[in-house]
Amino acid sequence: MQNFLGHFPQVRMRRLRQNPIIRKMVQAYHLRPEQLILPLFIREGRGVKHEISSMPGIYQMSLDILAEEVRCVESLGIGGVLLFGIPEKKDEMGSDALSSRGIIARGIETVKKNAPNLLCVTDLCFCEYTSHGHCGCLTEIAGRTDVDNDATLKMIQQQALVHARAGADLLAPSGMMDGMISAMRTALDAEGFSHLPIMSYAVKYAGSFYGPFRDAAESAPQSGDRRSYQMDPAALSETALRETALDLAEGADIVMVKPALAYLDILRLVREHFPGVPLAAYNVSGEYSMVKAAAQRGWLDEKSVVMESLLGMSRAGAGILITYWAKNVAEWI
Ligand code: PBG
């Protein structure tokens, strides 16, 4: 290595950094609008555009506003939107998520009608729909209340069909239930949706970076936390490889690592072990709010910090970037 690289003064690294033209010539990573996915929060009502206090610039919106929003997103050349539904009424089983007239089903129809060239991606989970705020239905296990994995799989199957029939283009299950991909695949294939791809939240850590999202989606667990189903940040990093391998074996088409910034090592690890698999990074709500807060105080330059962070995710191996800044980034590129 040392031999063929040479050393100073023959070698001067600054030669290729001296002006923008030469820097651009050797640039290796480029952000593209088509690789971006913008998360959107939808709710009932008309003319509703409610800013989330912990996420300045991000809104809960009713379907009429969604229609305008997705036309704008499409015109920016952005790849897709990721829909999260907030139902009027929540219950133990998250029934709104299972109804063909529920908020998410109508949201999907709205996106497809108004922005046919946008990929309509849907988050498949129950925490936004259940009164208890957990990602499935509850049961007693060994003296404690927990999400019932296998009963939730049946609900996920129904939910997947609701999204598929409404016209979703890509389903993104985020509940971290064991077997969720094969359960979905079986249900989808049996009903004529074998062409519909799945982007699995394969590697999703239980952590504190989802706080602002839970304000946005009104999905904070009413008791306990998500540590019995989401991953432990202190677990062996190779656990991420097992999660990924399982989801791929079950038929996932794209895998995701979430959050992004504190988990760039995990992105890299997954990238290197599964070179042929499209990989997404979710630049989550807490990552958004931290930068926004600092930028509002004049402590950080928002644009350059965001672009630098997304480049970091790209270098780590993510080809698909899910970010609340998607619209800004598309304009900045
Ligand atoms: C739903 C879900 C969550 C996020 C995406 N899908 C929240 C959670 O797991 O509590 C978080 C996204 C973000 O923080 O931006 N299960």
Boltz pocket constraint, residues with backbone or C-beta under 6 A from the ligand:
constraints:
  - pocket:
      binder: B
      contacts: [[A, 123], [A, 125], [A, 127], [A, 135], [A, 174], [A, 175], [A, 209], [A, 210], [A, 211], [A, 212], [A, 213], [A, 214], [A, 219], [A, 226], [A, 283], [A, 284], [A, 285], [A, 286]]
      max_distance: 6.0
